[in-house]
Amino acid sequence: MRFSPLPVRHSGRFDAGTAILGVVTGPNLRFLGHSTVRLELAGQVVLTDPVLTTRVGGLTRVRPAPDPGDWRDVDLVLISHLHGDHLHLPSLRLIGRDVRVVVPRGAGHWLERRGFTHVEELDVDGELASGELHVRATRALHSGHRWGPRLTHGPQSEAMGYLLSTPETSVYFAGDTDLYPEMAELAPVDVALLPVWGWGANLGPGHLDPIRASMAVGLLRPRVAVPVHWGTLAVPGLARTSRMRRLLVDPPREFAAGVLAAGHDTRVEIAEPGDSVSIPAPLDRP
């Protein structure tokens, strides 16, 4: 039986009944803003690229910050690359210096020197397990330098995404990346978390915009696609301009329109920061 495709649906607010007193009761996904997603899979709680504070360097958060309950019971943190809006030290300190953090190869020592005690490194195609949850690092086309692509001195490691799998479900978290043909090798996946913009008025190299993200859907063939990396952070003052106000709202809707126009058999879930998304039930198998 195939999953019934719907062009786009706006998700509702988080249902606190899905997780009571920190007990994971089933697959759940909650978009916390920017590239931060809380995933409950196979009894594990995972956070991607946690950004949990009201400010990130010179950027300000234009949506409410997550509730502390969103990170109190985290088992595993996945870091896609070293940029400050993805590896955010103040947010990691909120979660705790002893949380299990996975980083690209070469970033572990830098993080350990800042007091984090349970850091693991992965290369692209490297794998690890957390209970019944299997995690594989995937390729990403994006600068891995802490301070940006034009610099050569300082912390640097390869940018990555992650493919998370259980016996019933697969979730692809792209991190920051541009489109590349080998995405098709990951297909099909149940859920794809795809960046559709960023925090500025323009996108630099190594990013997906709404149209290129819709092309990624064609390669990945997800049953559900969730646009991320949008609508959360902005340069103070710039957020009040008409162009930036539009860019804080429109990219996921342009992405959904692109998926629909291409005829992809994928449901797009536009989750506002703080909203939850239903992970599709397993497909019937012979």
KEDOKE-894062 format. One line per field, with one value per residue: x, y, z of N, C-alpha, C in turn; residue in one letter; residue number from 0. Coordinates in Angstrom, 1 decimal. Layout:
BEGIN
nX	[X:...]
nY	[Y:...]
nZ	[Z:...]
caX	[X:...]
caY	[Y:...]
caZ	[Z:...]
cX	[X:...]
cY	[Y:...]
cZ	[Z:...]
resn	[a:...]
resi	[NUM:...]
This chain:
BEGIN
nX	[0.9:0.6:1.7:-0.7:-0.5:-0.4:-0.5:0.4:0.5:-0.3:1.1:-0.2:-0.1:2.3:1.5:1.3:0.7:2.1:4.5:5.2:6.4:9.0:9.1:9.5:7.0:6.5:7.2:8.1:8.2:9.4:9.6:11.9:12.8:15.0:17.6:17.0:15.7:13.6:13.6:11.9:12.7:12.6:12.8:14.7:15.8:16.5:18.4:18.8:21.4:21.3:19.8:18.9:18.5:17.8:19.4:21.9:25.1:25.6:22.9:19.4:16.7:13.5:11.3:9.6:11.8:12.7:11.0:12.5:11.8:12.0:14.6:15.4:15.5:17.3:19.0:20.9:22.8:23.1:25.4:25.8:27.7:30.3:29.5:28.4:25.6:24.8:26.5:26.3:27.6:26.5:23.9:24.5:25.6:23.4:22.0:23.8:27.0:27.7:26.2:25.7:27.3:27.5:29.8:31.3:34.3:37.3:36.3:36.0:38.0:38.2:35.7:35.8:37.8:36.4:35.0:33.1:32.2:31.4:31.9:31.7:33.2:32.4:33.1:32.1:29.7:30.3:29.1:26.9:25.3:22.4:20.9:18.2:18.3:19.8:22.4:23.7:26.3:26.1:27.0:27.5:27.2:28.8:30.5:32.8:34.2:34.7:34.4:33.6:33.6:35.7:37.9:41.0:42.4:42.0:39.3:38.1:36.2:34.7:31.5:28.3:25.4:22.7:21.5:18.9:17.8:15.4:14.0:11.5:11.3:12.8:14.7:15.9:18.2:19.4:21.3:23.2:23.3:24.1:22.4:23.1:23.8:24.1:22.4:20.3:21.0:20.3:17.7:14.6:13.3:11.5:11.0:12.2:14.2:14.7:16.7:15.5:16.0:17.6:19.1:19.4:19.2:20.0:21.3:24.3:26.9:26.5:24.0:20.5:17.9:14.3:13.5:15.6:15.6:13.1:13.9:15.6:13.8:12.8:15.0:15.4:13.0:11.1:8.4:7.3:8.1:9.8:10.3:13.1:15.4:14.7:12.8:13.4:15.8:17.4:19.1:19.4:17.2:17.2:15.2:12.9:12.5:10.6:11.4:12.8:10.9:9.2:10.9:11.1:8.8:7.9:9.7:9.2:6.7:7.0:8.7:6.9:5.1:6.8:7.3:4.8:4.3:6.1:5.1:5.8:5.5:5.0:4.3:4.2:5.0:4.5:5.8:5.6:8.0:8.1:6.0:4.7:5.1:3.6:5.0:5.1:3.2:4.6:5.1:3.1:4.4:5.4]
nY	[-1.2:2.2:5.3:7.8:10.6:14.1:17.4:19.6:20.3:22.2:21.9:21.1:22.3:21.0:18.0:17.3:14.9:12.9:12.3:11.6:12.6:12.4:9.9:8.1:7.5:6.7:7.1:10.5:13.9:17.1:20.4:22.7:25.1:27.0:24.9:23.0:20.1:18.0:14.6:11.7:8.5:5.0:4.7:6.6:10.0:12.6:15.4:17.7:19.8:21.9:25.0:27.0:29.4:32.9:34.6:34.3:34.6:37.4:37.4:37.5:35.9:35.4:34.1:32.5:31.1:27.6:25.5:24.5:21.8:20.6:19.8:18.4:15.6:14.6:12.1:12.0:14.1:15.5:17.0:18.9:20.5:23.0:25.7:28.6:28.8:26.3:24.5:25.4:26.7:27.9:26.8:24.0:23.8:24.3:22.0:20.2:19.2:16.6:15.3:13.0:13.7:14.0:14.7:16.0:14.4:15.5:17.6:16.9:17.2:19.9:20.5:19.0:20.4:22.4:21.5:19.4:16.1:13.7:13.1:12.1:11.3:11.2:10.1:10.9:8.5:7.0:5.2:4.7:3.5:4.0:2.5:0.9:2.6:3.6:5.4:7.1:8.9:11.4:12.7:16.2:19.3:21.9:24.5:23.6:25.1:26.7:29.5:30.3:30.0:31.4:31.4:29.9:29.3:28.0:26.2:23.4:21.1:18.4:19.2:17.6:15.5:13.5:10.2:8.6:5.6:3.2:-0.1:0.4:3.0:5.7:8.7:11.5:13.9:16.8:18.7:21.6:22.0:22.0:20.9:17.6:14.9:12.4:12.2:10.7:8.1:7.7:7.3:5.3:7.5:7.8:10.3:13.5:16.1:19.1:21.9:25.2:27.8:30.4:32.7:35.2:38.0:37.0:33.9:32.2:30.2:26.6:26.0:25.1:26.5:27.2:26.1:24.4:22.7:21.4:20.0:18.3:16.7:15.1:13.5:12.1:11.0:11.1:10.1:12.0:15.4:17.9:21.2:23.0:25.2:28.0:31.0:31.7:33.0:36.2:39.1:41.7:44.5:44.2:42.4:43.9:44.9:44.9:42.9:41.1:40.3:38.9:36.8:35.4:34.0:33.0:31.0:28.1:27.7:28.3:26.2:24.0:24.5:24.1:21.3:20.3:21.2:19.8:17.3:15.3:12.4:13.1:14.2:17.4:18.9:21.8:23.0:25.3:26.9:25.1:23.5:20.1:17.2:14.5:11.4:9.2:6.1:2.7:1.3:-1.3:-4.5:-7.3]
nZ	[0.0:-0.9:0.5:1.0:-1.1:-0.3:-1.2:0.5:4.0:6.8:9.9:13.2:16.6:19.0:20.5:23.8:24.8:23.5:24.6:27.8:30.9:30.0:28.8:25.9:23.6:21.1:17.5:16.8:15.7:16.0:15.0:16.0:15.2:13.0:12.1:14.0:15.2:17.0:17.5:18.1:18.2:18.1:20.9:21.6:22.1:19.9:19.0:16.4:15.3:17.6:18.4:20.7:22.1:22.6:21.1:18.6:18.2:16.2:15.4:15.9:17.5:16.0:16.6:19.4:21.8:22.3:24.7:27.9:28.4:25.9:25.6:27.8:28.1:26.3:24.3:22.3:20.3:17.2:15.1:12.3:11.0:11.6:11.7:13.4:13.8:13.8:15.2:18.1:20.9:23.4:23.4:23.4:25.9:27.5:27.2:28.4:29.4:29.3:27.5:24.8:21.9:18.4:15.9:12.9:11.6:13.0:14.4:17.0:19.1:19.4:20.5:22.8:24.2:25.1:27.2:26.8:27.3:26.1:23.3:19.9:16.8:13.3:10.0:6.6:5.6:7.8:10.7:13.5:16.5:18.6:21.0:19.4:17.3:14.3:12.9:10.2:8.7:6.2:2.9:2.4:0.6:1.4:3.2:5.7:7.5:10.6:10.7:8.2:4.5:3.3:4.8:6.0:8.3:11.5:13.2:11.4:9.6:7.7:6.3:7.0:6.5:8.0:8.1:9.7:11.0:11.8:12.5:11.3:10.3:8.4:8.5:7.0:7.6:6.3:7.1:6.3:2.9:-0.7:-3.7:-4.9:-7.1:-6.0:-3.8:-4.6:-4.0:-1.4:-1.4:-1.2:1.4:4.5:5.8:5.0:6.0:5.0:4.2:3.3:3.2:4.9:7.2:6.2:3.8:1.4:-0.1:0.4:-1.2:-1.3:-0.2:-0.2:-2.0:-2.2:-4.7:-5.5:-3.3:-3.7:-6.0:-4.8:-3.4:-5.5:-6.0:-3.5:-2.9:-0.6:1.6:3.2:3.4:5.2:5.5:6.7:8.4:8.2:8.8:11.5:12.5:12.3:11.1:13.4:13.0:10.2:10.0:10.0:7.5:4.4:2.5:4.1:5.9:4.2:3.5:5.8:5.9:3.3:2.0:2.7:1.7:-1.0:-1.6:-1.1:-3.2:-5.4:-5.2:-5.6:-8.2:-9.6:-9.5:-7.6:-5.6:-2.8:0.5:1.7:4.7:6.3:9.0:11.5:13.7:16.6:16.1:15.7:13.7:12.0:11.8:9.2:9.2:9.1:5.9:4.4:4.2:2.3]
caX	[0.0:1.4:1.2:-1.5:0.2:-1.1:0.5:0.9:-0.4:0.2:1.0:-0.7:0.8:2.8:0.6:2.2:0.4:2.9:5.6:4.8:7.4:10.2:9.0:9.2:5.9:6.4:7.9:7.5:9.1:9.0:10.5:12.1:13.3:16.2:17.9:16.8:14.5:13.6:13.1:11.8:12.7:13.2:13.0:15.7:15.4:17.6:18.3:19.7:22.0:20.4:19.9:17.9:18.6:17.1:20.4:23.0:26.1:24.9:21.6:18.3:15.6:12.3:10.2:9.9:12.8:12.0:10.9:13.5:11.4:12.4:15.9:15.8:15.7:17.9:20.0:21.9:22.8:23.8:25.9:26.1:29.0:30.9:29.1:27.8:24.1:24.6:27.2:26.1:28.1:25.6:22.8:25.0:25.8:22.1:21.6:24.6:28.3:27.9:25.3:26.4:27.3:28.2:30.3:32.2:35.7:38.1:35.7:35.8:39.0:37.8:34.6:36.2:38.6:35.4:34.4:32.1:32.9:30.9:31.9:32.1:33.4:32.1:33.4:31.0:29.4:30.5:27.9:26.9:24.0:22.0:19.8:17.8:18.4:21.0:22.8:24.8:26.7:26.0:27.7:26.9:28.0:28.8:31.7:32.9:35.0:33.9:34.2:33.1:34.3:36.8:39.0:41.7:43.0:41.0:38.6:37.5:35.9:33.8:30.1:27.6:24.0:22.6:20.4:18.5:17.0:14.9:13.4:10.2:11.3:14.0:14.6:17.1:18.5:20.4:22.2:23.3:23.9:23.5:21.9:24.1:23.1:24.2:21.3:19.4:21.5:19.7:16.2:13.6:13.3:10.2:11.0:13.3:14.3:15.4:16.8:14.9:16.5:18.7:18.8:19.7:18.4:20.5:22.0:25.6:27.1:26.3:22.6:19.3:16.8:13.1:13.4:16.6:15.1:12.1:14.6:16.1:12.7:12.8:16.1:15.3:11.7:10.5:7.0:7.0:9.2:9.6:11.2:13.7:16.4:13.9:11.8:13.8:16.9:17.6:20.0:18.6:16.9:16.9:13.9:11.8:12.3:9.6:12.0:13.1:9.6:8.7:11.8:10.8:7.5:7.6:10.4:8.6:5.5:7.5:9.1:5.7:4.6:7.7:7.1:3.5:4.4:7.0:4.3:6.4:4.6:5.5:3.5:5.0:4.5:5.0:5.7:6.1:8.8:7.4:5.0:5.0:4.8:3.3:5.9:4.2:3.3:5.4:4.4:2.8:5.5:4.9]
caY	[0.0:3.4:6.4:8.7:11.9:15.3:18.5:20.4:20.5:22.9:21.1:21.7:22.4:19.8:17.3:16.9:13.5:11.9:12.0:11.9:12.5:12.0:8.6:8.2:6.5:6.3:8.1:11.9:14.9:18.5:21.4:23.7:26.3:26.9:23.5:22.2:19.2:17.0:13.4:10.5:7.3:3.7:5.0:7.6:11.4:13.1:16.8:18.1:21.2:22.6:26.4:27.0:30.6:34.0:35.2:33.4:35.5:38.6:37.1:37.5:34.9:36.1:33.2:32.1:30.0:26.3:25.2:23.6:20.4:20.1:19.2:17.9:14.2:14.2:11.0:12.1:15.4:15.4:18.3:18.7:21.2:23.9:27.1:29.0:28.6:24.8:24.1:26.6:26.3:28.1:25.8:22.7:23.9:24.2:20.5:19.5:18.9:15.2:14.7:12.4:14.7:13.4:15.8:15.5:14.1:16.7:18.6:16.4:17.7:21.3:20.6:18.5:21.4:23.3:20.9:18.4:14.9:12.5:13.6:11.1:11.8:10.4:10.5:10.6:7.1:6.4:4.7:4.4:3.0:4.4:1.6:0.4:3.7:3.5:6.7:7.1:10.3:11.5:13.8:17.5:20.2:23.1:24.8:23.1:25.9:27.4:31.0:30.5:29.4:32.2:31.3:28.6:29.0:27.8:24.9:23.0:19.7:18.2:19.2:16.3:15.3:12.2:9.3:7.9:4.5:2.2:-1.1:0.8:4.4:6.4:10.1:12.1:15.3:17.2:19.8:22.6:21.4:22.2:19.8:16.8:13.8:11.2:12.1:9.6:6.8:7.5:7.0:6.2:7.7:8.2:11.7:14.3:17.4:19.8:23.4:25.9:29.2:30.6:33.8:36.5:38.4:36.2:32.7:32.0:28.9:25.5:26.0:24.8:27.4:26.4:25.3:23.3:21.7:20.6:19.1:17.2:15.7:14.2:12.5:11.4:10.3:10.9:10.1:13.3:16.4:19.0:22.3:23.5:26.3:29.1:31.6:31.7:33.9:37.3:40.2:42.8:45.6:43.7:41.6:44.8:45.3:44.1:41.8:40.0:39.8:37.9:35.7:34.7:33.3:32.4:29.9:26.8:27.7:28.2:24.8:23.1:24.7:23.4:19.9:20.0:21.5:18.7:16.0:14.3:11.7:13.4:15.1:18.5:19.4:23.1:23.2:26.5:26.6:24.7:22.5:18.7:16.6:13.1:10.5:8.2:4.7:1.9:0.7:-2.7:-5.3:-8.7]
caZ	[0.0:-0.9:1.4:0.2:-1.2:-0.2:-1.6:1.6:5.1:7.9:11.1:14.4:17.7:19.7:21.4:24.9:25.2:22.8:25.5:29.2:31.9:29.4:28.3:24.5:23.4:19.6:16.6:16.9:15.2:16.4:14.5:17.1:14.6:12.2:11.8:15.2:15.2:18.1:16.9:19.1:17.4:18.7:22.3:21.7:21.8:19.2:18.6:15.3:15.3:18.5:18.6:21.7:22.8:21.9:20.3:18.1:17.7:15.9:15.0:16.9:17.2:15.7:17.1:20.8:22.0:22.7:26.2:28.4:28.3:24.6:25.5:29.1:28.1:25.0:24.4:21.3:19.6:15.9:14.6:10.8:10.7:12.6:11.7:14.7:13.9:13.8:16.4:19.0:22.2:24.5:23.4:23.9:27.4:28.1:27.2:29.3:28.8:29.3:26.5:23.7:20.8:17.3:15.1:11.8:11.9:13.1:15.3:18.4:20.0:19.6:21.4:24.1:24.9:25.7:28.4:26.5:27.7:25.4:21.9:19.0:15.5:12.2:8.7:5.7:5.5:9.1:11.3:15.0:17.0:19.9:21.1:18.1:16.3:13.5:12.4:9.2:8.2:4.7:2.3:2.2:-0.2:2.3:3.9:7.0:8.4:11.7:10.4:6.8:3.4:2.8:5.8:6.0:9.6:12.5:13.2:10.1:9.3:6.6:6.6:6.7:6.9:8.7:7.8:10.9:10.6:12.8:11.7:10.7:9.8:8.1:8.5:6.5:8.0:5.3:7.5:5.2:1.7:-2.0:-4.4:-5.5:-7.7:-5.1:-2.9:-5.0:-3.4:-0.1:-1.6:-0.7:2.8:5.0:6.1:4.6:6.6:3.9:4.3:2.2:3.1:6.0:8.1:5.6:2.6:0.3:0.2:-0.1:-1.8:-0.4:0.4:-1.0:-1.9:-2.3:-5.9:-5.4:-2.3:-4.4:-6.8:-3.9:-3.2:-6.6:-5.8:-2.2:-2.9:0.7:1.8:3.9:3.4:6.2:5.3:7.9:8.2:7.7:9.7:12.9:12.9:11.4:11.5:14.0:12.1:8.9:10.1:9.9:6.1:3.7:1.9:5.1:6.5:3.3:3.5:7.1:5.7:2.0:1.4:2.7:0.8:-2.4:-1.7:-1.3:-4.6:-6.3:-5.1:-6.2:-9.6:-10.2:-9.5:-6.7:-4.7:-1.4:1.3:2.4:6.0:6.7:10.4:12.1:14.8:17.8:15.7:15.5:12.4:12.1:11.0:8.5:9.6:8.2:4.7:4.5:3.6:2.0]
cX	[0.9:0.8:0.5:-0.8:-0.8:-0.1:1.1:0.0:0.4:0.0:0.4:0.3:1.2:1.7:1.5:1.9:1.3:4.1:5.3:6.0:8.7:10.3:8.6:8.2:5.8:7.1:7.3:8.6:8.5:10.0:10.6:12.6:14.7:16.5:17.7:15.5:14.7:12.9:13.0:11.6:13.3:13.6:14.1:15.2:16.7:17.3:19.3:20.1:21.2:20.8:18.7:17.7:17.9:18.1:21.4:24.0:25.4:23.5:20.6:17.3:14.3:11.1:10.6:10.9:12.1:11.9:12.0:13.1:11.8:13.7:16.3:16.2:16.4:19.0:21.1:21.7:23.6:24.1:26.4:27.4:29.2:30.3:28.3:26.3:23.8:25.3:27.3:26.4:27.1:24.4:23.3:25.2:24.5:21.7:22.5:25.9:28.6:26.9:26.2:26.2:28.1:28.5:31.1:33.6:36.5:37.6:35.7:36.7:38.6:36.7:34.9:37.0:37.6:34.5:33.4:32.8:32.4:30.8:32.4:32.2:32.9:32.6:32.1:30.9:29.8:29.1:28.0:25.5:23.7:20.7:19.5:17.8:19.8:21.2:23.9:25.1:26.6:26.7:26.8:27.8:27.9:30.1:31.7:33.7:34.2:33.5:33.8:34.1:35.6:38.1:39.7:42.3:41.8:40.3:37.9:37.3:34.9:32.3:29.4:26.1:24.0:21.4:20.1:17.6:16.6:14.4:12.1:10.3:12.7:13.8:16.0:17.2:19.6:21.5:22.1:24.0:23.3:23.1:23.1:23.4:23.1:23.2:20.4:19.8:20.9:18.2:15.9:13.7:11.8:10.0:12.3:13.2:15.2:15.5:16.2:15.3:17.6:18.2:19.0:18.9:18.8:21.1:23.3:25.7:26.9:25.0:21.6:18.4:15.5:13.0:14.4:16.2:14.0:12.7:15.2:15.0:12.6:13.9:15.9:14.0:11.1:9.0:6.5:8.3:8.9:10.7:11.8:14.7:15.7:13.2:12.2:14.8:17.0:18.5:19.1:18.4:16.5:15.5:12.7:11.6:11.3:10.2:12.3:11.9:9.0:9.6:11.7:9.6:7.4:8.3:9.8:7.4:5.9:8.1:8.0:5.1:5.5:7.5:5.8:3.6:5.2:6.2:4.9:5.3:5.0:4.5:4.4:4.3:5.2:4.8:6.3:7.0:8.0:6.3:5.6:4.5:4.6:4.3:5.0:4.3:4.0:4.5:4.2:3.9:5.0:5.4]
cY	[1.2:4.4:7.4:10.1:13.0:16.4:19.2:20.4:21.3:22.2:21.8:21.8:21.1:19.3:16.7:15.4:12.5:11.5:12.5:11.6:11.9:10.6:8.7:7.1:6.1:7.4:9.5:12.8:16.2:19.4:22.5:25.0:26.2:25.4:22.5:21.4:18.2:15.8:12.4:9.3:6.1:4.0:6.0:9.0:12.0:14.6:17.0:19.6:22.1:24.1:26.7:28.4:31.7:34.8:34.1:34.3:36.9:38.5:37.1:36.5:35.7:35.3:32.9:31.0:28.7:26.3:24.3:22.1:19.8:19.4:18.5:16.4:13.7:13.1:11.3:13.4:15.2:16.8:18.1:19.4:22.3:25.3:27.4:28.9:27.1:24.2:25.3:26.3:26.7:27.2:24.4:22.7:23.8:22.7:19.8:19.1:17.4:14.5:14.1:13.2:14.0:14.6:15.2:15.3:15.3:17.7:18.2:17.0:19.2:21.4:20.0:19.5:22.4:22.7:19.8:17.0:13.6:12.9:12.4:11.7:10.7:11.0:10.3:9.1:6.3:6.1:4.6:4.0:3.7:3.6:0.9:1.4:3.6:4.9:6.5:8.5:10.3:12.7:15.1:18.4:21.6:23.3:24.2:23.9:26.7:28.8:31.3:30.1:30.1:32.1:30.0:28.3:28.9:26.5:24.6:21.5:19.6:18.4:17.9:16.5:13.9:11.5:8.5:6.8:3.7:1.0:-0.7:2.1:4.9:7.9:10.7:13.6:15.8:18.1:20.9:21.9:22.1:20.9:19.0:15.5:12.6:11.2:11.0:8.3:6.6:7.1:5.6:6.4:8.0:9.7:12.4:15.7:18.2:21.3:24.1:27.3:29.3:31.7:35.2:36.8:37.6:34.9:32.6:30.6:27.8:25.5:25.6:26.0:26.6:25.5:24.1:22.3:20.9:19.6:17.9:16.2:14.7:13.1:11.6:10.6:10.1:10.8:11.4:14.2:17.5:20.0:22.9:24.6:27.5:29.7:31.8:32.7:35.0:38.3:41.3:44.0:45.2:43.0:42.6:45.2:44.4:42.8:40.7:39.5:38.7:36.7:34.9:33.9:32.5:31.2:28.5:26.6:27.6:26.8:23.9:23.3:24.1:21.9:19.5:20.2:20.4:17.4:15.0:13.7:11.9:14.4:16.1:18.9:20.7:23.3:24.5:26.1:26.3:23.7:21.1:18.3:15.1:12.3:9.4:6.8:3.9:1.4:-0.8:-3.4:-6.7:-9.7]
cZ	[0.0:0.0:0.5:0.1:-1.0:-0.5:-0.5:2.8:6.2:9.2:12.3:15.5:18.3:20.6:22.6:25.3:24.5:23.7:26.9:30.1:31.3:28.8:26.8:24.2:22.0:18.8:16.7:16.4:15.5:15.9:15.5:16.5:14.0:11.8:13.0:15.2:16.3:17.5:18.1:18.2:18.1:20.2:22.6:21.4:21.2:18.9:17.5:15.5:16.3:18.6:19.5:22.4:21.9:21.0:19.8:17.5:17.4:15.4:16.2:16.5:17.0:16.1:18.6:20.8:22.5:24.2:26.6:28.3:27.0:24.6:26.8:29.0:26.9:25.2:23.4:20.5:18.3:15.4:13.2:10.4:11.7:12.7:13.0:14.9:13.7:15.0:17.3:20.4:23.3:24.5:23.8:25.4:28.1:28.2:28.2:28.7:28.7:28.3:25.4:22.4:19.6:16.3:13.9:12.3:11.9:14.1:16.8:19.4:20.3:20.5:22.7:24.9:25.5:26.8:28.1:26.6:27.0:23.9:21.0:17.6:14.5:10.9:7.9:5.5:6.8:9.8:12.8:15.3:18.4:20.2:19.8:17.0:15.7:12.9:11.4:8.7:6.7:4.2:2.3:1.4:0.5:2.9:5.3:8.0:9.4:11.3:9.0:5.7:2.9:3.7:5.7:7.4:10.6:12.4:11.9:10.1:8.2:7.0:6.2:7.0:7.7:8.2:9.1:10.5:11.8:11.9:10.9:9.9:9.4:8.0:8.0:6.9:7.2:5.9:6.6:4.0:0.4:-2.6:-5.0:-6.0:-6.8:-4.0:-3.3:-4.4:-2.0:-0.2:-1.5:0.8:3.2:5.2:5.6:5.2:5.8:4.2:3.1:2.1:4.2:6.9:7.5:4.4:1.4:0.8:-0.4:-0.8:-0.8:0.3:-0.7:-0.8:-2.2:-3.6:-5.9:-4.4:-2.9:-5.4:-6.0:-3.5:-4.3:-6.6:-4.6:-2.2:-1.5:0.7:2.4:3.8:4.3:5.9:6.6:7.4:7.6:8.9:11.1:13.3:11.8:12.0:12.2:13.1:10.8:8.9:9.9:8.4:5.5:3.1:2.9:5.7:5.5:3.3:4.8:7.0:4.4:1.6:1.5:1.9:-0.7:-2.6:-1.9:-2.7:-5.6:-6.3:-5.8:-7.7:-10.3:-10.2:-8.6:-5.8:-3.2:-0.8:1.9:3.6:6.4:8.2:10.9:13.3:16.1:17.4:15.6:14.2:12.6:11.2:10.5:9.1:8.6:7.0:4.9:3.7:3.3:3.1]
resn	[m:r:f:s:p:l:p:v:r:h:s:g:r:f:d:a:g:t:a:i:l:g:v:v:t:g:p:n:l:r:f:l:g:h:s:t:v:r:l:e:l:a:g:q:v:v:l:t:d:p:v:l:t:t:r:v:g:g:l:t:r:v:r:p:a:p:d:p:g:d:w:r:d:v:d:l:v:l:i:s:h:l:h:g:d:h:l:h:l:p:s:l:r:l:i:g:r:d:v:r:v:v:v:p:r:g:a:g:h:w:l:e:r:r:g:f:t:h:v:e:e:l:d:v:d:g:e:l:a:s:g:e:l:h:v:r:a:t:r:a:l:h:s:g:h:r:w:g:p:r:l:t:h:g:p:q:s:e:a:m:g:y:l:l:s:t:p:e:t:s:v:y:f:a:g:d:t:d:l:y:p:e:m:a:e:l:a:p:v:d:v:a:l:l:p:v:w:g:w:g:a:n:l:g:p:g:h:l:d:p:i:r:a:s:m:a:v:g:l:l:r:p:r:v:a:v:p:v:h:w:g:t:l:a:v:p:g:l:a:r:t:s:r:m:r:r:l:l:v:d:p:p:r:e:f:a:a:g:v:l:a:a:g:h:d:t:r:v:e:i:a:e:p:g:d:s:v:s:i:p:a:p:l:d:r:p]
resi	[0:1:2:3:4:5:6:7:8:9:10:11:12:13:14:15:16:17:18:19:20:21:22:23:24:25:26:27:28:29:30:31:32:33:34:35:36:37:38:39:40:41:42:43:44:45:46:47:48:49:50:51:52:53:54:55:56:57:58:59:60:61:62:63:64:65:66:67:68:69:70:71:72:73:74:75:76:77:78:79:80:81:82:83:84:85:86:87:88:89:90:91:92:93:94:95:96:97:98:99:100:101:102:103:104:105:106:107:108:109:110:111:112:113:114:115:116:117:118:119:120:121:122:123:124:125:126:127:128:129:130:131:132:133:134:135:136:137:138:139:140:141:142:143:144:145:146:147:148:149:150:151:152:153:154:155:156:157:158:159:160:161:162:163:164:165:166:167:168:169:170:171:172:173:174:175:176:177:178:179:180:181:182:183:184:185:186:187:188:189:190:191:192:193:194:195:196:197:198:199:200:201:202:203:204:205:206:207:208:209:210:211:212:213:214:215:216:217:218:219:220:221:222:223:224:225:226:227:228:229:230:231:232:233:234:235:236:237:238:239:240:241:242:243:244:245:246:247:248:249:250:251:252:253:254:255:256:257:258:259:260:261:262:263:264:265:266:267:268:269:270:271:272:273:274:275:276:277:278:279:280:281:282:283:284:285]
